[in-house]
Amino acid sequence: MFSYRAAALFIIGLALLMPGKALSQEKLSLEQAIRIGLQNNFDIQIATKQEAVAENNVTLGNAGFLPAIDGNARRNFSENNSRQEFQTGPDRVRSGASSNNIGYGVNLNWVVFDGLGMFINLERLKTLEKSGELFTKQTVENTLADITASYYEVARQSFKIRALQDAIAISEARVEIAQAQYEVGVSAKVEILRAQVDYNADRSELLLQQELLQNAKINLNQLLGRSPNIDFEVTDSIVVDPSLNYSIANSNLYAANPLLQRLQLDRQLAHLDIRAVRASRFPTVGFSSAYNFSRSEAEPLNEFQARFNQNRGYNYGLTLSVPIFNGFNINRQAQNARINLEAADLELKREENRLQSDLARAYSQYANRLQLLELEEVNVKLAQENAEIALERYKLGLLTAIELREAQRNELVASNRLIDIQYQAKTAEVELKRLTSSLVQEGQL
């Protein structure tokens, strides 16, 4: 007779043999996984730092609006030996003539007009800041999609283990029935051996499935930025949202996708490059001013040399720089700027086409898997009922071991097929939401 207690003890024993496992595991929901990932994921942290740099760069000084003020100071000492010979009069020899000099000053340089280049620079910095924000958003959404897919991958492998455990329960019941029939003389020993072989094959498949589950957990832990040795058990089942609409998703693709928005900003940057080249053709007007102080003391080498000298004062003025000819470099820069703009347009069109294709493929898989789900759910129920009837008939001697094994495998195959279709439908749903930038909206996961 089938022993449910023996099957339970066998499953518990396998769990105890798994390395690093414990009876008490962390319960991890998808919401908790996302919260941990947003806090610990390294890609998100790096993108956030880069965004902070772009934000810090948006200043009037970095754009060129503010003047540059420099201070300088100096103090020099010297000691000289001199010898002077004259046509008339005695020679003069002086040893150890010391002197010291001190000076300081402040200089100001301010570009007053540069063909509006400073305004273009400020607009460029603000555009780069927006691009950095969109890159962070894109990184967050991609990470959320990866975490969600990895989480449901762990759920998928867990469900497959449960399906294998059900199959193992049937195999163990078959071994017990064959053993009982052999003992009463209604079955040959070869039936016991055949049942034991199938039972061991199922156990081997379970061990391989547990390895897949462990690798899936390691991958999820990596995305969450934590140790791969942390064990956990997922609590959310694979539930597919059946309400997604292709027309709505396609319209949201252009309005919400951060990659397309960043490429549009790249076009703006290319336009700014063209404007910057035009600005370089205009004259540059600058204002400069300085205050300087200097003082020197020296032992004179002759009667014409001053012992003490001091100067202080300030100056100011305007400078005008007119570009006349620089080897046609401005023309070359203008041509390159126009080429870069054309390249930015082509890149935007290429990504629009690629994202449209990704969206169409994801929705095609999503719609197809929704239809398959209904069919496979019915198939699983039929296969489970068939396996139960086959086991009872086998107990009564009305069914061969081969027919029981076939019913058992059909149930396992149907269960695994349903689990795979649920996972594929969910990943297609997640991809649709990622492409339309709706993963970060509340309640969309």
C-alpha positions, 0 to 999 in steps of 0.5 A: 500500500502507498505510504504518504509518510515515506514519501514525505520523509524522502522529500524532507531528506532531500531538502536536508541534503541540499548544501546551505539549506535550512528548514527555515528559509527567508520568505521573499515576495516580489515587492520585497525583491524589488525594494532590495534591488532598488537599494542595492543593485550596482547598476542603479547606484552607478547610474545615480552617481552619473546623474549626480555628476550631470546635475552638478555640472549645470552651473553658470560658471561651467557654462562660461557666464562668470569671470575668472579671478586669479590671485598671485604672490611672490617673495624672492631673495638674492645675493650677488657678487659683482665686479665693475671695471671703468675706463676712468676711475677705480674698479668696483668690487662688491661681495654679498650684495643682498636683495629681496623682492615682494609682490602680489596681485589680483587678475580678473578676466571676463568674457562678455560676449562670445557669440551667445556661446555661453547660452548654448553651453548652458542649454547643453548642460541642462540637456545632458542633465535630462539625459542623465535622469532618463538614463537612470530611469532606463537603468531602473526599469531594465533592472526591475524587468530583470529582477521580475523575470528572475523572481518568476524564474525561481518560482518556475523552477520551484513549481517544477520541483513540486510537479516532480515530487508528485511524480516521485510519489507515484513512482514510490507507490508503484515500487510498494505495489510491485513489492507487495504483489511479488510477495503474494506471488502475483508479480515477477521480480522484474516488475520491482526492478523496473519500478525501482529504476523508474523511481531512481530516474525520477529522483535523479531528475529531481536533483537536477531540477534542484540545481536549476532552482539553486542557480536561479536563486543565485542569479536573483541574489546577484541582481539584488546586490547581495550574497549568492549564498542567501537562501529564500523561498518565493511567495508570489505565484505566476499570475498573468495580467490579461488586460494589456492592449497592443494599440495602447502599448504602441502609443505609449512606446513613443511617449514613455520609453526613456531610450527614445527620449534620450535619443531625442535629446541627442538630436537636440545636442547635435543641433546645439553643436551646429549653433555652437559652431555658428557662434564661433564665427562671431567676435569675442569681447572680454573685460580684464582688470588687475591690481598689482603691488611690488616692492624691492629692497637691494644693496646698490651696486653703484650710485645709480641703483635705487636702494628701495623701489615700490609700485602699486596700482590697477588697470582695466580694459576691453579686448576684442578677438575677431576670427579671420582665418583658422585653416577652414576648421570652422567649416570642417566643424560645421560639416561634422556637426551636420553629419552628426545630426543626420547620424542622430536622426538615423539612430533614433529611427533605428531604435524606433524600428527595433523597439516597435519590433520588440513590442510586436514580438512581445505582444505576439508571444503574450497573446499566444501564451494567454490562449495556450494557458486556457488549453494547458490548464484543462490538459493538466486537470485531465492528465492529473485525473488520468494519472490518479485513475491509472494508479488505482487501476494499477493497484487492482492489476488492471493496468500494466506498469508501462501504461502507469508510467506513461500516465505519470509522465504525461502528467509531469509533461503537462504540468511542466508545459503549463508552468513554462507557458505561465512563465513565458506569458509573464515575461512577455507581459513584463517586457511589454511594460518595460518597453512602455515604461509602466513597470515603475507605476504602482500596481503594474507588477 
